[in-house]
Amino acid sequence: MPNTNSLPLRPYQQRAKEQIHTEWEQGRLRTLLVLPTGTGKTIVFAAVAEDQVRAGDRVLILAHRGELLEQAADKLQKSTGLGCAVEKAEQSCLASWYRVAVGSVQSLQRPQRLEKFPHNYFSTIIIDEAHHAVTDGYRRILDWFPAAKVLGVTATPDRGDMRNLGEVFDSLAFEYKLTDAIKEGYLCKIMAQTIPLQLDITSVTMSGGDYAVGDLGTALDPYLEQIAAEMARRCKSRKTVVFLPLIKTSQKFRDLLNTYGFRAAEVNGQSDDRRQVLADFDAGKYNVLCNSMLLTEGWDCPSVDCVVVLRPTKVRSLYSQMVGRGTRLSPGKTDLLLLDFLWMTDKHELCRPADLVCEDRTVARQMTEHLAETGCPEDIEEAAAQAGEDVVAQREEALAKQLAEQRRKKAKLVDPLQYEMSIQAEDLSGYVPAFGWEAGPPSDKQTAALEKLGILPDAVESAGKAALLLDRLHKRQTEGLTTPKQIRLLERYGFRHVGSWSFDAASRMINRIAAGGWRGVPKGVNPRTYTPAAEPPAADSPFDFGW
């Protein structure tokens, strides 16, 4: 039976659990949970599993690797007291009295095994590392249990991942961003440093949407000596994990690092002493651990404070997994140093430190350029914020003429683009639909609501964007911030970033302009530099414009 004294959840973990149940209750049976590496995804789905067992469900936890299954079973036992049956190789859960089973996808997807289960045998299915769920094996299992409630758990996916996952899942129940985890003190801050060493991989071919590991190993080989020298200068005092494309490359680099004074070890999927090497690294016998992508999932060593990615990738979820090996908190640890090399890639965009914190590609490119120019460790949150401000300024300049033309044409309603720019809403300007309903056109109800609130609905391209806009408009109304009509009028007079003003401050300025007969801004006011002061309301004004 479940433990009545389950481990308490962190606030965001509790919110995540509640939202998952809400999605299921509202009929969205296949939902996603996105949590960055190190924020306790296993704890959350263990708590969900406990709830479902209490409700009478039989629960299946799916994973593609044995280590993940063992980790899930162990965490479930420690946090909830629930034991697990195993569906893997020669082991089967069919004869077990346990209400939770951990299952290997590789085993369960086989028809002769799957067909032994009634279609209603599992009422809840939890998928660890859910970015793998788009494969045929996972889909076969999910289709066999069509009425089951499904929870997919993954680290931060990129937009491509979300579009693919949208083919399997109905909704995103909860997302906890890496930046929030760092700000709230659950993960350590990340200091990124770009190394001015250009690694030419333009000849590397693609395989399965990413770089072919065999070609990468060959292309990387001539640079290993230079990379080792750079590491000796920058991270000799740190506990470092290095990700490489091939076992032979990883072993060669281990030997090279040892000549530079590091205490380096190497692990791979074929290592007989893998557990011992990992234990020795954890204990401090080694200060560098080289691996050929073995440690991206299911391995934790919180004291790691430097990550070197020598396996360039286009897949954000994979990059996040690599960096995530160093983001956990540990006594005496102040930050994670992420060494970023300049990859010459011809036409392909690689994942870089900016992709950890930037949703907007333009902002990410701006941040990447900035890091390359400085050449010293920088806090990725601060770098992203600065890049965002720079991009906003650039967009304002580039769109000035376009917006001026739009203002002349649209006398009553505000173009969404102008509104987004004024309130500096990167989530709106960078929005991409993830699920089917979001990609469709706005509903008549959404169109009417947008128009009533002062937004030109013709320029809103999707139902998801309309929903996001309406939510933002209502929140700003509650918070006492400017309306679209106020933004339109005041920016027509040259004021900037009116979206950041309060409703009352905007009303006072409009009243002052009206008192002057709408001939221009009040005397002594420079609209390009003006910022509303915390001044008391003006004397009773005869003007009431219904803002």
Secondary structure, DSSP 8 states (H G I E B T S, - for coil): ---TT-----HHHHHHHHHHHHHHHTT--EEEEE--TTS-HHHHHHHHHHHHHHTT--EEEEESSHHHHHHHHHHHHHHH----EEEBTTB-STT---SEEEEEHHHHTSHHHHTTS-TTS-SEEEEESGGGTTSHHHHHHHHHSTT-EEEEEES---HHHHHHHTTT-SEEEEE--HHHHHHTTSS-EEEEEEEEEEEE-TT--EETTEE-HHHHHHHHGGGHHHHHHHHHHHSTTS-EEEE-S-HHHHHHHHHHHHHTT--EEEE-TT-TTHHHHHHHHHHTS-SEEEESSGGGSS---TT--EEEE-S--S-HHHHHHHHGGG-S--TT--EEEEEEEEEE-TT-----GGGGT--SHHHHHHHHHHHHHH-S-EEHHHHHHHHHHHHHHHHHHHHHHHHHHHHHH-SSSB-HHHHHHHHT-HHHHT----SHHHHS---HHHHHHHHHTTB-GGG---HHHHHHHHHHHHHHHHTTB--HHHHHHHHHTT---GGGSBHHHHHHHHHHHHHTTTSSS-TT--TTT---------S--S-----
